[in-house]
Amino acid sequence: MYKSLIDQHFDEQISALGKLIAFPSVSMGEPEEGMPLGRHIHNALHYTLDLAKEMGFSAQSLDGYCGVIDYGEGDEMLMIMAHLDVVPAGNGWTSDPFTLTQKDGRLIGRGVMDDKGPAISSLFALRAIKESGIPLKRRVRIFLGCDEERGWTCVDRYKKTEPNPTMAFTPDGHYPVINSEKNIGQTTYTKKLSGSEVRISCGTAPNVIPGEAVAYLPFTPEPVDAKHGMQLSGKEGGELRAVGRAGHASTPEDAQNALLALLDALKEQPLNAEDLATASSLAALLAFDQHGEAFGLDVTDESGRLTLSPNMIEWAEDSVTITLDCRFPFSVSPEQLLAAEDEKFAQIGFTRIHEKISKGHYIKPDCELVKVLLDIYSEATGTKAKPLSIGGGTYARSFENAVAFGVEPEGEASQAHMPDESCPIENVRFDTHLIAEAIKRLAGK
């Protein structure tokens, strides 16, 4: 019965998603009174909480950092974890990123996949369970985070006052089920300069591979051949621009890092001695690697292969600062990662000024949570599903008995953080059905 209710309300669901997409809830808003993560995130959260209240659910904000939507009773809890903040839109869009656009059977907009679409699917799935009268043995909570893309202050706030779930899943990964997530290390290195003539401000977030990078020089750039399918252009007035393809830092093979192309082009320019040495040494160290080869970090184990990408750079008159994102397997320790990066950057005059390490996550594939979700996916697709390991970091790593369940289709390149982020409309229906079935089997009597 719940499936027909989902279908009955599907147009309403797409409309609600469109209203949520319209909030440009980028996770770097200026704090305001009562809005610690900025006005746009505040508005997105309260829109979703109000929608849940209209459906008859209990819903509240936890100091503006996150929200919870509750249904049912009991000591045990199933929690579904989604987030309402998004990465910056970036360049390369063919439509307004904060207007939900339908084209050729697809929905386009920032957050359609990561993670506003799944958040709305979770709410409408829970509504269908409630309206169908399915009795529950565990209460169900939807957690709406507002700082997933940057600082995870939303999780920190939740844990201050709220109970850990008995089990949890987040529709913020790939199907079928992700039970293993690599460690994440984000590091920033800087070098003092004595009067640079180069100006660069590139990158939107540490975990977003830049699709475009621009340097401003005191001369018209020399023509340089682009590599790896990227584009380079120089203009009178000193602009040197590299264009690649943006992507998520956990899957550099699906992107083209424009920052790497820009550094490679800079070393061919008639720069002053200090700028040329800096550009050349960075280009040589980073090359067009994706797996930390130059750092001696190209390691693969059962949790996957290490990835490393430089995603942000600020080059000013007195310094150059670069930020890297590394997804490293369990067999590499944080100490090994930092030591390897420190050694190579020190050789070219850089010093580490910041590091953020997020410990990886693993739960056994034969536990109830994983087995039930695998069965749901296998039955829905007619396939024999097996759990996955990824480089991405999801809310699952915040709790002991948690996994990622969808919503990226199995075997397809991630749409997360991409320009023209999109998904087929019917995939949204599919996701909502599977989330409802997961609630029924994991929380129902």
N, C-alpha and C positions, 0 to 999 in steps of 0.2 A: 504493500500500500504506500510506503514512503516514496517509492520511485515515481508513482503517479503524482504525488504531491510536489515532488521536485519539478517534474515536467509542467505541472499546472502553474507553478510560480516562476518558471524559468525566465519569461520576459521581464518580470519584476526584478529577478536576480541580476539580469544584465543591466537593467536601468540603475539599480543600486550600485553596481560596479562602476558604471559611468560617472555617477555622482562622487564616488570615492576617488576615482582616478583624477578628477578635476582639482582635488587639493594637491598643490605642489609640495608634498610633505617630504622634502629633501632633508636628510638627516644632518643638517648643519645650520639649522635656523637660529636666529638670535633669540636668546632667552628673554621672556617678559614675565611680569608678575603673574604667577599661577600657571605659567606656560614654560616650563624649564627647557623644553626642546624646541621652542619657537611656536609662533601662531599657526602655521600651516599644519604642523603635526598635531597640535592641540585640536584644531578644527576637524581633522580627519578622524581622530580618536573619538571625539564627542559625536560626530555624525554616526559612526558605527555603533557606539553604545546606545544612542537614541534609537537607532534602527532595531537593535536587540530588544530594547524596552517595549517598542511598539509590537514586537512579536510575543511579548509576555514573559520575557526572561528578566532575571535579576542581573543588573549590569552596573559597574562602577569603575571610575578612574582611580588609580593609585598614584596620587600626587602628580598626574600628568606624564609620568614616565611609561605607564602601561595601563591596560584595562583588563578586566575580567568579566566574563559573561557566564552565568551559572544556571544549571538546570538539574533537578533531581536532588536526592539526599543520600546520606551514607558516609561512613568513615573512609571508604576507598574512593579514589578519584581517577578518572580518565581525563587527561588534559590534551587539548589540541592547541598547538602553538603556532601563531602566525604573526606577521609584523606589518605595520602600516607605513613605516618610513621607507624611502626609496633612495637610490643613488641619483646624483644629478643627471639630467637628461643628456648632456653632452651634445656633440655634433653628429650630423649624418642622418637626421630624421627627415622623412618625407611628409610627415603630418605633425600637428601639434602634439607633443608627448603627453600633455595633460588634458587632452580631449580624447575620449574613447572613440576610436574610429573603426568602422566595420568595412572590410574590403576583401573580396574574394573568399568569403566564408571565414575570415580571420578577424580577431579583435586586436587592435594595435593601441598601445599606450604604455607609459612608464608605470610599472607595477602590475601589469596584466598577469605576468607569471611570478614576479618577485616583489611583493608577496600579497598584493591587494586582492588579486583574483582568488587565490586560495583562501584568504581570510573571509571573503564574502561567500565562497563555496562552503566553508566550514559552518558559517552562521545559517545558511539556508538548509544545509544538511541537518543541523540540529533542530531547526524549525520543523522539518519533515518528520523527524523522529518524534518530536513532541506532539505534533498534530495527529500522527498515526496511533498514538496511545501506547507505544511500546514500553512495557515496564522495565525499570532499570535496577540493577544490583549495585551499580557504582554511579555516583554523581558525575556529571560531565561539566568541564570548565573549558571555555575558550580563552586563551591568553592572547592578548593583543599587544605585542611589543612595539615600542616607538623609537628604539635606538639600536636596532639590530645591525645596521650597515656600518656603524662606527664604533660606539663605545660599550654597548650592552649594559648601560646604566639601567635599562628597563628590567633586566633580569636581576641585577643587584637590588633594585627597589622591591621587586616581587619577593625575593628571599628574605627580606627584612621582617615581613609580617605574615607571609602566606605559607601554607603547607606545601611540601613537595608532593607531586602526584604519585599515585601508585604505579601508573604507567602513562606514557605520553608519546605523541607523535607530532611531527611538524610537516605540513604539505609544502615544503620549501627545499626540495631536492629532486631526485630522479626516482621514477618507478624502476623496479618493483618496490624494494625496501633498502634503505641504507643503514647498515648496522655498524659501520666503521668509518670514522672521519680522521684524516691525518691531522698532525699538529700544524699550527699556523704561527709563523713568526714574521712580524713586521718591524723593520729596522730603518733608522734614518742616520745618514752619515753626512758630515759637512767638512768643507775645506775653506780656509781663509784665503782671500785674494787681495792683491794690492792695487787694484785699479782696473778691473775687468771692463771690457767694451762690449761684452755679450750680455743680453738680457733674455731670460726664458722664464716663463711661468706655465708649467705644464702639469696636467693631471688633476682629476677631480676628487679622488679618494684612493687610499692605499691599496684597496682590493679591486680597483678598476684599471684595466690595461688601456692606456690612452690611444684613441683612434686618430688623434691629431696632435701635432707638436709644432710650435712656432718659435724661432729665434729671431731677435732683432739685432742687427749688426751695423757698424758705422760705415758700411760700404755695400754696394750691390753684390749679392752673393755670386760666386763662381758656379757655373752649371756643373751638376754632379749626377751621375747615373744612379737611379734608385735601385734598391735590391729587394728581393723577396716579395715582389708584386706590389710594393708600395709606390707612392707618388711623391716626387719632390718638385718644388717650384721656388724660384727666387724672384723678387721684385725690386725695382729701383726704390731706394729709400731704405733698403737693408733688411727686408723680410725674407726669411728662409723657412719654408713650410714643408712639413712631412705629413702625409696622410696615409693611414693604414686602416685598421678595423678594430674598434673597441671591443672589449670582452671582459669576462670575469677572470680574476687572477688565478683561480684554481684550474683553468683550462686554457693556458696560453697558446696551445696548438690550434684553438678555434679563433684566435685573434691575430692581428698584425700590429706589433707594438711600434707606434709612430715615434716614440721617444728614442728607441734604438736607431731608427733610420735617421733621425735628426742628429744624434751624436756622430753617427758614421759620416754624415755629410759635413758636419762642422769641422772635422779633422782635415778636410780638403780645402778649407777656406784660408785666406791670407790673414790669419789672426795674429795678435801680438804673441810674444813667446810664452807668457804665462797661460793665456787662454788656449793656445794651441796645445801646450803640454797637457792641460787639464782635459780638453776635449779628446785628445788622442788617447790618453791613459784610460779614460772612462770607456771609450769606444772599444779599446783593446780588451779591457777586463770583461765588459758585458757582452761584447760581440753581438750576435743574434741568438745567443743561447736561451734555452727555456728550462734547463734542468740543473743549473748551477755548475756546469762543467768546469769553468775556469776556477771555481772555488774548491774543486775536488769533492763536490757534494752530490754528484749524480748517482743516487742510491735508489734501489728498488727493493721492496720486500712485499710481504703479503698485504700490506695496507696501501701499496701503490708506489709510484715513482715520484721522486721529489720534483717540484717545480719552483722556479724562481724568476721573478720579473721585476724590473725597475719601473715604477708606475707614476712617480711624481718627481719633479725637479724644479727648484727655484734657483736661478742664476742671476746674481746681482753684482754690483760694483765691488763689494767687499767679501763676497762668499758665494759658494755654490753648495746646495743641499739637495740630497737625493734620497728618496724613500723606496724601499724594496718590500715585496711580499713573497714569502716562501711558504709552501705547503710541504712539510717534510714528514717522511714515514716514521713509524714507531722506533725503528732501529737507529735513528739519528737523534741524539739528545739535543736539547736547547743549547747546552754548553758547547757541543761540537759545532752547531750551526753558527753561533756567535763568534767562536774562535776562528772559524774558517773565513767568515766575512771580515772580521776585524783585521786579520793578517793581510788579506789581499788589498783592502782599502787603505790600510796604513802604508803599504808600499807605494801608493800614489798620493799620499798626503792627506787622507781623509780620516776623521775621527768619528766614532759612533756617539750620537747624542741622545738617542731614544731607541728603546726596544719594547715590543709588546708580544708576549708569548701566550698563545691559547693552547692548552693541552688537548691532545686528541681524545677520541671517544670510541669505545668498542663495547658492544654487548653480544652475548653468545647467540648464534643463529638458531639454536634449538629452544629458546625461551618462548613463552606463550605469546608475547607481543609480536615477535618476528614471525612465528609460525602462522598466527591468525592473519596477519596482514599479507603474507605471501600467498596464503590460500585464497584470500579475497581477490588479489590481483590475478592469480592463475585462473580462477574460475571466470573472471570477467573477460580475460583475453584468450583463454584456451591454450595457454603456454605453461611450461614448467619453469617457474620463477625461482631465482636464487638471489640472496642478498648481495649488496654491492659495497665497495669501499670507495670513498671519494676524497678529493682534496678540499672541497668546500667545507665551510664551517656553518652548521645550523644550530638552532636552539637545542637540538637533541643532546649536545655536549654539556648542557647545563644541568641535566638530571640523570640519575643513574640508569633508570629503566626507560629509555627513550630512543626513538629512531626517527629518521626522515622517511615519509611515505608519499611519493609523488612530489611535484606534479609534472616535472619534465618527462616527456615520453621516453621510454626505454630505447637506448641506442642513438638518440638524436642529440645534436649539439645544443648546448644550453643557450637559451634566449636571455638569460639574466644579464643585466647591465649592458645589453646591446642597444644600439640605435634601432628604432622600429621594433622594439620588444613586442612580441605578438604570440598568439596561439589560436588554433582553430576554435570556433565557437562551440562545436560539439565536444571538444575536449573539456570545456568547462562543465558541461552536463555530466560527462563521464567522471570527472573528478568529484563532483558533488555526490553522485551515486556511490562512489567508492568510500568517500568519507562517511556518508550515512551508514553504509554497511559496516564500516569499521566501528562506529559508535554502537550499532546494534549488537555486534558480536563481542565487543570488548566490555561494553557497559550494560548490555541488556540481560535480563534474566533468562 
